[in-house]
Amino acid sequence: MSESVSICVCILTFQRPALLEAAIESIQAQTLLGNPNFKLSGLIVDNDRNRAGEAVALEFAESPIPFRYAVEENRGVVCGRNRVLQEAGDSDFLAFLDDDEIATPEWLERLVDTQRKFNADVVTGPVDSILEDPPAWVLEGKFFAPRSYSTGLRPVYVETNNILMKGSLAQRYRFDMLFNETGGEDTYFFNQIRRDGGVMVWCEDARVNETVSAKRTTSEWLIDRERSTANRLTRCKMIETPGIATACVRLTRGLASLGIGSFFLLTSFGSATRSVRGHQRIARFWGTFFALRGETHIYYKQGASLS
C-alpha cells in the first residue's frame, strides 16, 4: 500500500462508563494496531447531555488508538448513530462496537481480512453473551446463543453491534428517525444498502463479547424483546414494500407464531424453557399485529442504550 487505510472504531454510549472503559480497553489490544498499513482511531458519541462518558473518553484521548469524544444531546439511538456517521464519515472504514461489548484481540483484523477477500461493503460477525448469574432455564434454552454462519455467507439481517463498513456509506446513508425510540434502525439502514447493491458478508471469527445483566435474563425481558423485534421488523418491511401483499405475509407469519406459541404452552408441562419459548412466539404475533395497525413498541426508554 502507498498510503495507510484509516479505520475509525465507533462506540455509541449512554450512562455506562464502566462498561465503556472495558470496551475501549479491548480496542487498545487489537492485533491490527501493529500493522503499519492501517491508521486506527476511535470515536465515542455520548447520548447523555450530562456527559457520563466524558471522563472515560479523556483517559484514552492520547492512547495508542486515540479516541475523540462528542456529545449528542438529542436523545435517541438514531440521533446518536447519525452523529457517529457525521463525525467519522471521512474515514476509509468505520467499525461499530456497542458500549457493553468487549472485542476479541483479532476482531478488527478478521473483519478487515474478510472485507478484502470478498470485496464487501459491510462485514459483520457474532456476539457472544457473557451472562451474569443466569437462571438454569436460560442456559438450558440457549436464549442468548449467538448467530453462527460460515464466513462469506450473506446474512439476512445486519446490526450495528459488530460491523465494519466502508466510510463512503456514511456519506450516502443515514439512519431513519422513524426508529429513534423503537430500535430496528440498523435493520432498515442496512436493508437500504443491500437494496442498492451493497455486498454484506459474515465473518465467523470476528467475535465480540457482550455483557448481559441479570435484569435481561428474565422471562419478562425476553418476551418483551421478541414483541419489540417483531414490531420493528414488520415496520421495516411495510416501509420498504408498502401494500396489502406485504401486510398479508407479515400477518401470516404472525399467526403462525401464535399457533406455535400456543402449542408450546399447552405442552410445556412445567418446563420454564418451553413456557418462555411459547410466550415469546405469542409476543411475536402481538408485535406484528400492532405494527400492522401502525402502532410502535418503544424499546429505548432512556436514550441510546436499553436499560
C-alpha positions in Angstrom: 0.0 0.0 0.0 1.2 3.5 -0.8 -1.0 5.0 2.0 -2.3 3.6 5.2 -6.0 2.7 5.4 -7.9 4.6 8.1 -10.3 2.8 10.3 -12.4 4.6 13.0 -13.8 2.4 15.8 -17.1 4.0 16.8 -18.9 3.5 20.1 -22.3 5.0 21.0 -22.8 5.2 24.7 -25.3 6.1 27.3 -24.7 6.2 31.1 -22.4 3.1 31.2 -18.9 4.5 31.9 -17.5 1.3 33.5 -18.6 -0.9 30.5 -17.5 1.8 28.1 -14.0 1.7 29.7 -13.8 -2.0 29.2 -14.9 -1.7 25.6 -12.2 0.9 24.8 -9.5 -1.2 26.5 -10.4 -4.1 24.3 -9.8 -1.9 21.2 -6.4 -0.9 22.6 -5.4 -4.6 22.5 -6.2 -5.1 18.8 -3.6 -7.1 16.8 -4.2 -4.8 13.8 -2.6 -2.0 15.9 0.9 -3.1 14.9 0.2 -3.2 11.2 1.7 0.0 9.5 -0.8 -0.4 6.6 -3.6 0.8 8.9 -4.2 4.0 10.8 -6.6 3.3 13.7 -8.6 5.9 15.6 -11.7 5.9 17.8 -14.8 7.9 18.3 -17.1 8.0 21.3 -20.5 9.6 20.9 -22.2 10.2 24.2 -26.0 10.4 24.0 -26.2 11.8 27.5 -26.2 15.5 27.9 -24.7 15.1 31.4 -21.6 13.6 29.7 -21.4 10.4 31.8 -18.8 9.0 29.4 -16.5 12.1 29.2 -14.1 11.2 32.0 -13.5 7.7 30.4 -13.1 9.1 27.0 -10.4 11.6 28.1 -8.4 8.8 29.6 -7.9 7.4 26.0 -7.5 10.7 24.1 -3.8 10.1 23.7 -3.7 6.3 23.8 -2.1 4.0 21.1 -5.6 4.2 19.4 -6.7 7.7 20.2 -10.4 8.3 20.9 -12.3 11.5 20.1 -15.3 12.4 22.2 -18.6 14.0 21.1 -21.9 14.6 22.8 -25.2 14.2 21.0 -27.8 15.9 23.2 -30.7 15.0 21.0 -32.0 11.9 22.8 -32.4 8.6 20.8 -30.5 5.8 19.2 -30.9 7.2 15.7 -29.7 10.7 16.7 -26.6 9.1 18.3 -25.9 6.8 15.3 -26.2 9.6 12.8 -23.9 11.7 14.8 -21.4 8.9 14.5 -21.7 8.8 10.8 -21.3 12.6 10.7 -18.2 12.6 12.9 -16.4 9.6 11.3 -17.6 9.6 7.7 -14.3 10.7 6.4 -12.5 7.5 7.4 -11.9 4.8 4.9 -13.8 2.3 7.1 -16.0 2.6 10.2 -16.2 -0.2 12.8 -19.1 -0.3 15.2 -19.0 -1.7 18.7 -21.6 -1.4 21.5 -20.6 0.2 24.8 -21.4 -3.1 26.7 -19.2 -5.2 24.4 -15.6 -6.4 24.5 -13.8 -7.1 21.3 -11.5 -10.1 21.0 -7.9 -9.1 20.1 -8.2 -10.3 16.5 -11.6 -8.7 15.9 -10.6 -5.9 13.6 -8.0 -8.0 11.8 -10.6 -10.7 11.0 -13.1 -8.1 9.8 -10.5 -6.5 7.5 -9.3 -9.8 6.1 -12.9 -10.8 5.2 -13.7 -7.4 3.7 -10.7 -7.8 1.4 -11.4 -11.4 0.5 -15.0 -10.7 -0.6 -14.7 -7.0 -1.5 -17.5 -6.4 0.9 -19.2 -3.1 1.7 -20.2 -4.4 5.1 -18.8 -7.2 7.2 -20.5 -8.4 10.4 -19.9 -11.2 12.9 -21.1 -13.0 16.0 -21.8 -11.6 19.5 -21.1 -14.0 22.4 -23.1 -13.2 25.5 -21.5 -13.2 29.0 -24.4 -13.8 31.4 -24.4 -12.5 35.0 -25.8 -15.3 37.2 -28.5 -16.6 34.7 -31.3 -18.9 35.8 -30.8 -22.6 34.8 -33.6 -22.4 32.3 -31.9 -19.6 30.4 -28.8 -21.7 29.9 -30.9 -24.8 29.0 -32.9 -22.9 26.4 -29.8 -21.1 24.9 -31.8 -17.9 24.8 -28.6 -15.9 24.2 -26.8 -18.2 21.8 -25.0 -16.2 19.1 -25.8 -16.4 15.4 -23.4 -18.7 13.6 -22.7 -18.9 9.9 -19.8 -19.8 7.6 -17.5 -16.9 6.8 -18.6 -15.3 3.5 -22.3 -16.1 3.9 -24.7 -13.2 3.1 -26.6 -12.6 6.4 -30.3 -11.8 6.2 -30.0 -9.0 8.8 -27.1 -6.8 9.9 -26.9 -5.0 13.2 -24.5 -2.3 14.4 -23.2 -4.2 17.4 -20.3 -5.8 15.4 -19.6 -4.4 11.9 -17.0 -3.0 9.6 -18.4 -0.8 6.8 -16.9 1.4 4.1 -16.7 5.0 5.0 -18.3 6.0 1.8 -21.6 4.6 3.0 -21.6 7.0 5.9 -21.6 9.8 3.4 -24.6 8.4 1.4 -26.9 7.0 4.0 -28.5 7.9 7.3 -30.4 6.1 10.0 -34.2 6.8 9.8 -35.7 8.9 12.6 -38.8 6.7 12.4 -36.9 4.2 14.5 -35.4 6.6 17.1 -37.2 5.2 20.1 -38.1 1.8 18.8 -34.9 0.2 17.6 -34.7 -1.5 14.2 -32.9 1.5 12.8 -29.9 -0.7 11.9 -32.1 -3.4 10.1 -33.7 -0.7 8.0 -30.3 1.1 7.4 -28.5 -2.0 6.1 -31.5 -3.2 4.1 -31.3 0.1 2.1 -27.7 -0.6 1.4 -28.4 -4.1 0.3 -31.3 -2.9 -1.9 -28.8 -0.6 -3.7 -26.5 -3.4 -4.4 -24.2 -3.3 -1.3 -22.3 -6.5 -0.5 -22.7 -7.7 3.1 -20.9 -10.8 4.4 -20.5 -12.7 7.6 -17.2 -13.3 9.4 -17.4 -16.1 12.0 -14.0 -15.3 13.5 -14.7 -11.6 14.1 -16.1 -12.1 17.6 -17.1 -9.7 20.4 -18.4 -10.4 23.9 -21.5 -8.7 25.3 -22.2 -8.3 29.0 -25.8 -9.3 29.7 -27.0 -8.0 33.1 -29.2 -10.1 35.3 -32.3 -8.0 34.6 -32.1 -9.2 31.0 -32.1 -12.8 31.9 -35.8 -12.7 33.0 -38.8 -14.1 31.2 -40.3 -10.6 31.1 -37.4 -9.1 29.3 -37.0 -12.0 26.8 -40.7 -11.9 26.0 -40.7 -8.1 25.6 -37.7 -8.3 23.3 -39.5 -10.7 21.0 -42.5 -8.4 20.8 -40.3 -5.5 20.0 -38.2 -7.4 17.4 -41.4 -8.5 15.5 -42.8 -5.0 15.7 -39.8 -3.2 14.3 -39.2 -5.9 11.6 -42.8 -5.6 10.4 -42.5 -1.8 10.3 -39.3 -2.1 8.3 -40.9 -4.5 5.8 -44.0 -2.2 5.5 -41.9 0.9 4.9 -39.7 -0.9 2.3 -42.5 -2.5 0.4 -45.9 -1.0 1.4 -49.1 -2.7 0.4 -51.5 -5.4 1.1 -49.2 -8.2 -0.1 -46.5 -7.4 2.5 -49.2 -7.0 5.2 -50.6 -10.4 4.4 -47.2 -12.1 4.5 -46.4 -10.5 7.9 -49.8 -11.3 9.3 -49.5 -14.9 8.1 -46.1 -15.3 9.8 -47.6 -13.7 12.9 -50.5 -16.1 13.0 -48.0 -19.0 12.6 -46.1 -17.7 15.6 -49.3 -17.5 17.6 -50.2 -21.1 16.7 -46.7 -22.4 17.5 -46.6 -20.5 20.7 -49.9 -21.8 21.9 -48.8 -25.3 21.2 -45.6 -24.8 23.2 -47.6 -23.5 26.2 -50.0 -26.4 26.0 -47.2 -28.9 26.0 -44.8 -27.2 28.4 -45.7 -29.4 31.4 -43.8 -27.3 33.9 -40.8 -26.6 31.6 -39.8 -23.0 32.1 -37.8 -23.1 28.9 -40.7 -24.3 26.8 -43.1 -21.9 28.5 -41.0 -18.9 27.8 -40.5 -20.0 24.2 -44.3 -20.2 23.9 -44.8 -16.8 25.3 -42.1 -15.4 23.0 -43.8 -16.8 19.9 -47.1 -15.3 21.0 -45.4 -12.0 21.7 -44.1 -12.1 18.1 -47.7 -12.2 16.9 -48.7 -9.2 19.0 -45.7 -7.2 17.9 -46.6 -7.9 14.3 -50.3 -7.2 14.8 -49.7 -3.9 16.4 -47.2 -2.9 13.7 -49.7 -3.6 11.1 -52.1 -1.3 13.0 -49.5 1.4 12.8 -48.5 1.1 16.5 -44.9 1.1 17.6 -43.2 -0.6 20.6 -41.0 1.8 22.5 -37.7 -0.1 23.1 -35.2 2.6 24.1 -36.8 4.3 27.0 -33.6 6.1 28.2 -31.6 7.2 25.3 -29.2 5.1 23.2 -28.8 2.1 25.5 -31.5 -0.3 26.6 -31.6 -0.4 30.3 
